């Protein structure tokens, strides 16, 4: 069981804005399996966080998250869909589609207290990272390198107050003894690239000109019959400022194309 959450916080008194710390913790050993800062909490940020964990440690039995829009569709809250026919959990958010593709279950906590293990780890990190940032007068994310040091100390040097063991030793002991439900990471058929699993997904219908319209772009797909639906896998690269589109039809990769992100000013990745 992986407890997964994010903390939007002013991590340095010298910073001009708050940053988001996304982290994942193993429920049994309390080991922090992933922790990193992001400028904003987005669906793509959570997909990147899950990709880093799953490719390093393998596939867990289940993720344990709250009911944030990124993780779960809730009818009474998401009023736009409530006016149609969809009920709670009948629409799958992008992050959920990634885990479903990998056959990883998801369980939802109904309150912050229900996921207290990861909430307590945030308190531990906040106490130490903010003090370090204040002493060293850090003001940017690039300067805030103390996160890796604190995560290493938490995982490898500190006895956990509840388990009485060092989290990394407890985690590895369970893996060596076979008392773990982690599975080796592998790509599901028919995919051969992680890009087609850890991505955002859209669907479009091929028109009479054997094209699809995607945010004012007319993209030709001559190999797809007219009227057929095409799965589009979107892979943003925020550092390079590009967006790769990979087109799938009939369980086959038809083509791929890359655009600059500036071509999609209305889309928030």
N, C-alpha and C positions, 0 to 999 in steps of 0.2 A: 504494500500500500504506500503510495506516494502522496504526501500532503503538499499541495501546490498553492501558492498565493503571491500577492504583491503588496508592497508597502510604499505608499506615496507620502514622502516625508521631506522636510528640510534637513538634509543630511550634513550640511555645513552652515554654521552661522554666517559665513562670508559669501555664501552662494546667493545669487539673485533669484533663483527659482527652485522649486521642489523637483526631486528626481524620484523615479520609481525603482525599487529593488524587487526584482522577481526572483523567487527562490523555491526550491523543492527539497523536502526532507523525507528521509526514509522513516516510516512510522515505527518500525521495530527497533532499529539501532539508534535513531535520532541523528544519523549522519546527514549533513547538508550535501546533497548530491549536485545541486546547481545553485549558484547565486551570482547575479550580475546586475549592474545598473543600466537603466534605459531612460532616455530623456522623457518619454511618454509611455503610458501603459496602453498598448494597442493589441489587437488580435495577432498581428504579425510578430510582435515582441514575445508574446506567449508561445507562439509556434516555434520561434527560434530557441526559446528556453527549453521547450520540450524536446526539440531535435537534439540539442547538445547533450541532454541527459540520456535519452534513449539510445543514441549512437555510442555513448561511452559505457553505460552500465547494462544495456539490454532493455527488454520490454517487461514492465511490471504487470502484476495482475490487474491493478486498479489505481486510478487517480482519485484523490479526495479534494474537492474544490468547493467554493461557495457558489452562490447563484448569480454571480456577475454576468452581465450580458455576453461577455466574451465566452463564457462556459455553458450558459443555459438560456434557452428561450422560455420565458414565463408569460403566460397569456395576459393576466391582469395588468402586468407592468408594460409589456410591449404592445401598446394599445393599437398601433397600426394594423398588426396582424389579428388582433382580437376582433376587428370589424369584419374579418373574412371567416374562414372556417377552421383555422388552426388553433389547437389547444396547447397547453403546456407540454413541452418536449416533443411536439410534432414537427418543429422546425429545428434543424441541426446547425448551430453556429459553426464557423469555419474551424475553430480549434477542436471542436468535438468531432468534426469530420475527419481530421487528421488521426485522432486516436481510434476512431471507429475503423478506419482503413487498416490500422495495425492490430486490430482485435484487442484493444486495451479498454477495460471497463471504466466507467466514471460513476462516482458516488458524490452526492451533493450534501454539504453541511447546511443546516437550517439556521445557524447562528455562529457568530465569531467564537463563542465559548466552545462550540463543538469541535473546532480545530485548534485547540489550545496549544498543541505541541509546536506547530509552526509559528503561532503568535508569540510564544515565549522565546523562540529563537530570534524573532525580530527585536524583541526588547533587549536581548543580550547584545545583538549587533549594534543597535542604536546607541546603547550606553557607551560602547567602545569606539565606534567609527566617528560619532559626532565629537567626542572628546579629542580624538586625534586630529580631526579636521580643524577644530578650534585652536588647538595648540600650534599646529603647523600652518594655520591661516590658509587653508585650501579653499578654492572658490570654483573650480571646474571639475567635470567628471574625469578628465584625463589625469588630474593631479590626485584623485582619490584612489590611490593604489592600496590603501590599508584594508580594503574589503577582502582581498585574497589572503592577506596575512591573518586576519581575524577568523576567516573560515577555516584556514589551515590549523590555527590554534584550537578552534572549537572541535574540529574533527579528529585531530591527532594528538593533542596534548592535554585536554581537559577531561576529567571524569564527569560524566553526566550525573546530575543530582538524583535522577530517578532510577536509571539503570545501574548506576555504580560502575560503569565501564566506559572506556574511551570509545566514542561512536565508531571510528574507523575499524578498531579491533573487533567490536561487536558485529559490525556489518560483514567483515571478511570471515569471521568465525562462522557465521550463519551460511555464507556461500560455500565455504570449504566442506562443511558438514552436510550440505545438501538441503538445509532447512530454509530454502528460499523459493519464491515463485517467479523470480526473474527468468526470462527466456532470452536466448541469444537474439540480437537484432538481425532481422532479415527483411528484405523488401517483398511485399506481397505481389503475387502475379496480377497483372502482366507487366508491372513496373520494373525497370532496370536502373533507374536513377532516383536518388533520394529527393531530387527536385519535384518529382511527381507525387510524392507523399507529403512532404513538408512544404505546402503551398497553399495559396488561396484559390478558391474554385468558383467558376462561373459557367453558365450554359448559354448557348446561342443557337438559333436555328438558321440553317443555310437557306438563303433566298433564291429567287429564280435566276439570279446572275451567278450562282455558285460562289456567293460571298456571304460574310457575316459582318454585321455592324457592331463595333465595339468602341464605345465612347468616341463617336464621330470618326472612327477609322473604318474604312472599307477594306476588309482583309479577304483576299481570294483564297478559296479552298476547292480547287478543281477536282480533287479526288473524292469529295464527299457528295453523295446524291442530294438533289434538291429536297428541301423539307426535313432533312435529318438534323437531329440535335447534336451539337458538338460540345464536349467538355473542354473548358479552357482552364489550364493551370497557370496561375500567376505567381511569379517569383520576383519580388522586389529586391533590388540591391541599393540600399539607401546610401551607402558610401560612394558608389559609382554614379548614383543618380539614374539608374536604368531599371526597366521592367521587362522581364522575359515572359513571353506568352508561349505556352506549349499546348498544341491542339490534339485532342484525343477523340477518335471515333472508332466504334466497333472494336474496342480494346487494343487499338493500335495508335502509335504516335504518328500523326499525319505530317506535321510540320512545326516549326518553332520560329519565332521572330522576336527581336528585341527593340524596344522603344525607349527614348528618354522619359524619365518621370515627369518632366515638364509638359509632356503631351497630355497628362491627366491631372490638370489642376484641381478638379472637383473630387478626386479620389484621395482618401486619407488612408495611407498604409501604416 
